[in-house]
Amino acid sequence: MSTRSAARPEMLQLSQTYSVAVLKAGPAYGSEIAAPIVWEHGRRNFELRADGLLSIVCRVIDDTDLCGIGIFNLDVDSTRRTLQADPGVQAGVFTFEVHPCRGFPGDALPQPSQ
């Protein structure tokens, strides 16, 4: 048995529950009202990150209706309430789904290579 497989049961005990939010284009996405609302949505995401509620934010940059993914340090119901208060969701620029997930505290996206 390799060292990697031996450490797995111990690592699984360290995992925690989070919520993953999937943000999709809503009916007002791309409309004339969208740009300032998306700006406010982004500003709010920075506040949620600073408050430790939104751990990872990824904007999706392909030509699908998927706009972004966020991992929240909240339970599913709290994440739904947080997203329902989002200006982009309230204006119909975005819709969302929330799912429970498990991950490892301290995980992060890698730094860009030079």
N, C-alpha and C positions, 0 to 999 in steps of 0.2 A: 504494500500500500504506500502510495506516495505521500509526502508531507502535505500536499494540497488537500488530498481526500481526508487525511487524518484530522485536519483542522476544520473541516466543514461542519460537523455537528456543533462544535464550540462556537463557530461563527454564526450559525443559525440562531443560537440562543441570544445573540446580541441584536438581532433584527428588531425593528420597531414598526408600528403601524403608522402609515401616512395616508394621504389622499392624493390621487392624481387627477388633475382636471384637464379635460380635452376641450379646447376652445375651437369653435367652428364659426364660419361666416354665417351671419344672420341675414334677414331680409334687407336691412339697411347697409350692409357691407358694400363698400365702394360707392356709396351715394355721396351727394354733395355735403351732407351733414357729417359724414364719417371722420374726416381728417382730424378736426379738433377733439372729437370724442375719443378717437384712438390715442391721441396725445395724452389726454387726461387718464385714460386707461393705463397707459405706460407709466405715467407719473405715480399713479396709485400702486402699481406693481412695485415700484421702488420703495414706497412707504411700507408695503406688506413685507418686503424683503428686510428692510431695516428693523422692523418689529419682530422678525424671526418667524413669521407666519408662512411665508412663501420661500421655500428653500432653493428651488431651482425653477428657472423660467427659460423656456425655449420657444422662440418664434419659429414657426414652420414657414419655409420660403419657397415652396413649390407652387404649382398652379392648381392645387386642390382646394376644397372648402375647409381644410384643416388649417387653422391660424396659429395655434400654439398649444404647448403642453406645460403645465406647472405642477410641481410637487409641493403640496402644502403640509405643514407641520400642524395639521388640524384633523379632527375626525370628519367623516363624510358630511354630516349635517351642518357642522360649522363651516366647512368649505362651501357647501351650497349656499348658505346664507351670505357668506362673504362675496361670492360671485353674483348673487342676485342683487347685491348693492353696487356692483361694478357699473360705471356709467356706460360702457360699451354694451353690456347686456341689457341695461334698462332702456337704451335707445334702439335696440334691435340690430346693432352692428355685429354683435356676437351672440351665439348660443353656446351652451356648454353641457358636458356630461361630467360626472364625478364618480370615481371608483376607488374603493379601498385598495391599498397596496402595502407591501412590506419592503423595507430597505434597511440599510446599515447607517446608523448615525455617523456623520462626518464624511459620507460620500460626497464627492464634488466632481464637477467637470474638470478635465485636465487643462492646464495652462497651455496656451498656444506655443508651438515650437518656434524657435527663432529662425 
